[in-house]
């Protein structure tokens, strides 16, 4: 297995031979997600993650249209290559537009002039990997995900996954899979493509256990690795105030009410909702690790602290008793 720092717990990514720290750094915010981030702030964020023992880093060409890969690579290429695990993604090539000024993007701010173009073909994926390696300044990728192929299942199976299998066979990539915000197609890929593992965002959290019965059971049974992103559901489980967002849209009144009840229970037991959200996600036996995004060093510090903050077993019992999670969902207190 890849050599990982002992300062944070780590776990095998399925049966791939790659191991990741249980907490990883997601880099979409370092690409300017919703607000620009300076080079200095990005460097400080990655450096703080490293200092606190995080050795798994996830990025993608989409994140800041190459900006996140460049910023992450600027730090990682100065480290011993065997000391960290990197995942990036394919399915979008970055190309300059014909406009003298590229159109503004609603999500990413302060970006380079290139814009993403969907391409799940074999040749497109091979080009994407070459271009990512140049931006990163590295010679290989540990985990490579097909990125959001929601409307491109057949192209991903016929093109992208053939390329990924070749890259895995020649050692350019250690493990392959897909990363999506939905679980149904990931379960299809488990049958249709040679996947070592998946990245699932937002579909397994204290507010949404939709992936539990299908995808997560399948991963546990087959030894498929699973990384979770979006465990705060884009903010509502970090701060469930009126107007909070769920999946990057205004949350419904029902979701806000549930999140606030969870928050009240956490406070009553002397702990934090963010800590409960993190530790809930890590408790499922199918989960290899989770990714938490950050745009500043202090956010990394808080995330790591929440990972270690004590969450009393009685809290989990109360959450189950009040019907705030699916009753069949495994909880950290179950092992107590």
C-alpha positions as CSV (number, residue, x, y, z in Angstrom):
1,X,0.0,0.0,0.0
2,X,1.0,3.6,-0.5
3,X,3.0,4.9,2.4
4,X,0.8,7.2,4.5
5,X,1.7,9.4,7.5
6,X,0.5,7.8,10.8
7,X,-0.7,11.2,12.1
8,X,-4.2,10.6,10.8
9,X,-6.0,7.3,10.5
10,X,-6.1,5.8,7.1
11,X,-8.0,3.0,5.3
12,X,-7.7,0.9,2.2
13,X,-9.4,2.2,-0.9
14,X,-11.2,-1.0,-1.7
15,X,-8.9,-3.7,-2.9
16,X,-6.9,-1.4,-5.1
17,X,-3.7,-1.4,-3.0
18,X,-4.1,2.4,-2.5
19,X,-4.7,3.6,1.1
20,X,-6.0,7.1,2.0
21,X,-6.1,9.1,5.1
22,X,-9.7,8.9,6.5
23,X,-9.9,12.7,6.1
24,X,-8.9,14.2,2.8
25,X,-8.7,17.7,1.4
26,X,-11.2,18.7,-1.3
27,X,-9.9,21.4,-3.5
28,X,-12.9,22.9,-5.3
29,X,-12.7,25.9,-3.0
30,X,-9.1,26.4,-4.0
31,X,-10.3,26.8,-7.5
32,X,-12.4,29.8,-6.5
33,X,-15.7,28.1,-5.9
34,X,-18.2,31.0,-5.3
35,X,-15.4,33.4,-4.3
36,X,-11.8,34.0,-5.5
37,X,-8.9,32.6,-3.5
38,X,-5.4,34.0,-3.6
39,X,-2.4,31.9,-4.4
40,X,-1.1,32.7,-0.9
41,X,-4.3,31.5,0.8
42,X,-4.4,28.4,-1.3
43,X,-0.8,27.5,-0.5
44,X,-1.4,28.1,3.3
45,X,-4.5,25.9,3.1
46,X,-2.7,22.9,1.6
47,X,0.3,23.4,3.9
48,X,-1.9,23.4,6.9
49,X,-3.7,20.2,5.8
50,X,-0.2,18.6,5.4
51,X,0.9,19.9,8.8
52,X,-2.2,18.3,10.4
53,X,-1.5,14.9,8.8
54,X,-3.8,14.9,5.8
55,X,-2.2,12.9,3.0
56,X,-5.2,12.5,0.6
57,X,-5.9,15.3,-1.8
58,X,-8.7,15.4,-4.4
59,X,-8.9,17.8,-7.3
60,X,-10.3,18.0,-10.9
61,X,-9.8,20.0,-14.1
62,X,-13.2,21.5,-13.5
63,X,-12.2,23.1,-10.2
64,X,-11.3,26.6,-11.2
65,X,-10.7,25.4,-14.8
66,X,-7.2,24.1,-13.9
67,X,-6.5,26.5,-11.1
68,X,-7.0,24.0,-8.3
69,X,-4.8,21.4,-10.0
70,X,-2.0,23.9,-10.5
71,X,-2.2,25.2,-6.9
72,X,-2.3,21.7,-5.4
73,X,0.5,20.5,-7.6
74,X,2.7,23.5,-6.6
75,X,2.8,22.1,-3.1
76,X,2.7,18.4,-3.7
77,X,5.5,18.2,-6.2
78,X,7.8,19.4,-3.4
79,X,6.9,16.4,-1.2
80,X,8.1,12.8,-1.4
81,X,5.8,11.2,-4.0
82,X,5.1,8.1,-1.9
83,X,4.0,10.2,1.1
84,X,0.6,11.3,-0.3
85,X,-2.4,10.1,-2.4
86,X,-3.8,12.2,-5.1
87,X,-7.1,11.8,-7.0
88,X,-8.2,13.9,-10.0
89,X,-10.8,13.4,-12.7
90,X,-11.6,13.1,-16.4
91,X,-14.5,13.9,-18.6
92,X,-13.9,17.6,-19.2
93,X,-11.1,19.1,-21.3
94,X,-10.1,22.7,-20.7
95,X,-10.1,24.8,-23.9
96,X,-9.9,28.5,-24.7
97,X,-13.1,29.9,-26.1
98,X,-13.3,32.0,-29.3
99,X,-14.4,35.0,-27.3
100,X,-11.9,37.6,-26.5
101,X,-13.3,37.6,-22.9
102,X,-14.5,34.2,-21.8
103,X,-18.0,34.2,-20.3
104,X,-18.2,34.5,-16.5
105,X,-18.9,31.3,-14.7
106,X,-21.6,31.3,-12.0
107,X,-19.6,29.0,-9.7
108,X,-15.8,29.6,-10.1
109,X,-14.3,33.1,-9.7
110,X,-10.8,34.4,-10.6
111,X,-10.2,31.6,-13.1
112,X,-7.9,31.2,-16.2
113,X,-9.4,31.8,-19.6
114,X,-10.0,28.2,-20.4
115,X,-13.5,26.7,-20.1
116,X,-14.5,23.0,-19.7
117,X,-15.7,20.9,-22.6
118,X,-17.3,17.5,-22.0
119,X,-15.3,14.6,-23.5
120,X,-15.7,11.1,-22.2
121,X,-14.0,9.5,-25.3
122,X,-11.0,7.3,-25.0
123,X,-8.7,9.8,-26.7
124,X,-10.3,12.7,-24.7
125,X,-9.5,11.0,-21.5
126,X,-5.9,10.2,-22.5
127,X,-5.5,13.9,-23.4
128,X,-7.1,15.0,-20.1
129,X,-4.7,12.9,-18.0
130,X,-1.7,14.2,-19.9
131,X,-2.8,17.8,-19.4
132,X,-3.6,17.2,-15.7
133,X,-0.1,15.8,-15.1
134,X,1.4,18.9,-16.7
135,X,-0.7,21.2,-14.5
136,X,0.1,19.2,-11.4
137,X,3.8,18.8,-12.2
138,X,3.6,15.1,-11.3
139,X,4.3,11.9,-13.1
140,X,1.4,9.8,-11.9
141,X,-2.0,9.8,-10.4
142,X,-3.1,7.5,-7.6
143,X,-6.9,7.5,-8.1
144,X,-8.6,8.7,-11.3
145,X,-12.4,9.3,-11.4
146,X,-14.7,9.8,-14.3
147,X,-16.3,13.0,-13.4
148,X,-20.1,13.5,-13.4
149,X,-21.0,11.3,-16.5
150,X,-24.7,11.7,-15.6
151,X,-25.8,12.0,-19.3
152,X,-22.9,10.0,-20.7
153,X,-23.1,6.5,-19.3
154,X,-22.5,4.7,-22.6
155,X,-19.6,7.0,-23.6
156,X,-18.0,6.6,-20.2
157,X,-18.2,2.8,-20.4
158,X,-17.1,2.5,-24.0
159,X,-14.5,5.3,-24.0
160,X,-13.4,6.7,-20.6
161,X,-13.2,3.4,-18.7
162,X,-11.3,1.7,-21.4
163,X,-8.7,4.5,-21.1
164,X,-8.7,4.3,-17.4
165,X,-8.1,0.5,-17.4
166,X,-5.1,1.0,-19.7
167,X,-3.7,3.7,-17.5
168,X,-4.1,1.5,-14.5
169,X,-2.4,-1.4,-16.3
170,X,0.6,0.7,-17.3
171,X,1.0,2.2,-13.8
172,X,0.1,5.8,-14.6
173,X,-2.9,5.4,-12.3
174,X,-3.3,3.3,-9.1
175,X,-7.0,3.0,-8.9
176,X,-10.0,4.0,-11.1
177,X,-13.7,4.7,-10.7
178,X,-16.3,7.4,-11.0
179,X,-17.3,10.5,-9.0
180,X,-20.9,11.7,-9.0
181,X,-23.6,13.5,-7.0
182,X,-25.9,10.5,-7.5
183,X,-25.7,6.9,-6.4
184,X,-27.8,5.0,-8.9
185,X,-25.4,5.3,-11.9
186,X,-22.4,4.6,-9.6
187,X,-24.1,1.3,-8.8
188,X,-24.5,0.6,-12.5
189,X,-20.8,1.3,-13.1
190,X,-20.0,-1.4,-10.5
191,X,-21.5,-3.9,-13.0
192,X,-20.6,-2.2,-16.3
193,X,-17.0,-0.9,-15.7
194,X,-13.8,-2.1,-14.0
195,X,-14.1,0.2,-11.0
196,X,-11.9,0.0,-7.9
197,X,-13.9,2.6,-6.1
198,X,-16.2,5.6,-6.2
199,X,-16.5,9.2,-5.0
200,X,-20.1,10.0,-3.9
201,X,-21.0,13.6,-3.0
202,X,-24.0,14.6,-0.9
203,X,-26.0,11.4,-0.9
204,X,-24.9,10.0,2.4
205,X,-25.2,12.4,5.3
206,X,-27.2,13.1,8.4
207,X,-29.9,14.5,6.1
208,X,-29.7,12.1,3.2
209,X,-29.1,8.4,3.5
210,X,-30.3,7.6,0.0
211,X,-27.2,5.7,-1.0
212,X,-27.2,3.3,2.0
213,X,-29.4,0.4,0.8
214,X,-28.1,0.2,-2.7
215,X,-24.7,1.6,-3.5
216,X,-23.1,1.4,-0.1
217,X,-24.3,-2.2,0.5
218,X,-22.9,-3.1,-2.9
219,X,-19.5,-1.5,-2.1
220,X,-19.3,-3.3,1.3
221,X,-20.2,-6.7,-0.3
222,X,-17.7,-6.4,-3.2
223,X,-14.8,-4.6,-1.5
224,X,-15.3,-1.5,-3.7
225,X,-13.7,1.7,-2.2
226,X,-15.9,4.6,-1.4
227,X,-15.0,8.2,-0.6
228,X,-17.7,10.6,0.5
229,X,-17.9,14.3,-0.3
230,X,-20.5,16.8,0.6
231,X,-21.1,15.5,4.1
232,X,-22.3,19.0,5.1
233,X,-24.7,19.0,2.1
234,X,-23.2,22.3,0.9
235,X,-23.6,24.1,4.2
236,X,-26.8,23.3,6.0
237,X,-25.1,20.8,8.3
238,X,-22.3,23.3,9.1
239,X,-24.7,26.1,10.0
240,X,-28.4,25.3,9.8
241,X,-29.7,28.9,9.7
242,X,-32.7,30.2,7.8
243,X,-31.6,30.5,4.2
244,X,-29.0,27.7,4.4
245,X,-28.3,25.8,1.3
246,X,-28.7,22.1,0.6
247,X,-27.0,20.8,-2.6
248,X,-26.1,24.4,-3.4
249,X,-29.8,25.5,-3.5
250,X,-32.0,27.1,-0.9
251,X,-33.0,24.3,1.6
252,X,-36.6,23.5,2.2
253,X,-38.3,24.4,5.5
254,X,-38.4,20.7,6.4
255,X,-34.7,20.2,5.8
256,X,-33.9,23.3,7.9
257,X,-36.1,22.1,10.7
258,X,-34.4,18.7,10.7
259,X,-31.0,20.2,10.6
260,X,-31.8,22.6,13.5
261,X,-33.2,19.7,15.5
262,X,-29.9,17.8,15.0
263,X,-28.0,20.9,15.9
264,X,-30.1,21.3,19.1
265,X,-29.4,17.7,20.1
266,X,-25.7,18.1,19.5
267,X,-25.6,21.2,21.7
268,X,-27.6,19.5,24.4
269,X,-24.9,16.8,24.5
270,X,-22.0,19.3,24.5
271,X,-20.8,18.7,21.0
272,X,-21.0,20.2,17.5
273,X,-23.2,19.4,14.5
274,X,-20.2,19.5,12.2
275,X,-18.4,16.9,14.3
276,X,-21.5,14.7,14.2
277,X,-21.8,15.1,10.5
278,X,-18.2,14.0,9.9
279,X,-18.2,11.1,12.3
280,X,-21.6,9.9,11.0
281,X,-20.2,9.6,7.5
282,X,-17.1,7.8,8.6
283,X,-19.0,5.3,10.7
284,X,-20.4,3.3,7.7
285,X,-18.3,0.2,7.1
286,X,-18.2,0.8,3.3
287,X,-16.6,4.3,3.6
288,X,-12.9,4.5,3.0
289,X,-12.7,8.2,3.8
290,X,-14.3,11.6,3.4
291,X,-13.3,14.8,1.7
292,X,-13.8,18.2,3.2
293,X,-13.2,21.3,1.2
294,X,-11.5,24.4,2.6
295,X,-10.4,27.8,1.3
296,X,-8.4,28.9,4.3
297,X,-6.0,27.3,6.8
298,X,-8.4,28.0,9.7
299,X,-11.1,25.9,8.0
300,X,-8.7,23.0,7.7
301,X,-7.9,23.3,11.4
302,X,-11.6,23.3,12.3
303,X,-12.4,20.3,10.1
304,X,-9.6,18.3,11.7
305,X,-10.7,19.3,15.2
306,X,-14.3,18.3,14.4
307,X,-13.0,14.9,13.3
308,X,-11.6,14.3,16.8
309,X,-14.2,16.1,18.9
310,X,-16.0,13.7,21.3
311,X,-19.5,12.9,20.2
312,X,-21.3,11.0,23.1
313,X,-22.9,7.7,22.3
314,X,-26.2,8.9,23.8
315,X,-26.5,11.5,21.1
316,X,-26.6,8.8,18.4
317,X,-29.3,7.0,20.4
318,X,-31.3,10.2,20.6
319,X,-31.0,10.8,16.9
320,X,-32.2,7.3,16.1
321,X,-35.0,7.5,18.7
322,X,-36.3,10.7,17.2
323,X,-36.3,9.2,13.7
324,X,-33.9,11.7,12.4
325,X,-32.0,9.1,10.3
326,X,-33.0,6.0,8.5
327,X,-33.5,3.4,11.3
328,X,-31.2,0.9,9.5
329,X,-28.3,3.3,9.2
330,X,-25.2,2.3,11.2
331,X,-24.2,4.9,13.8
332,X,-20.9,5.4,15.6
333,X,-22.6,4.6,18.9
334,X,-23.6,1.1,17.7
335,X,-20.2,-0.2,18.4
336,X,-20.1,1.3,21.9
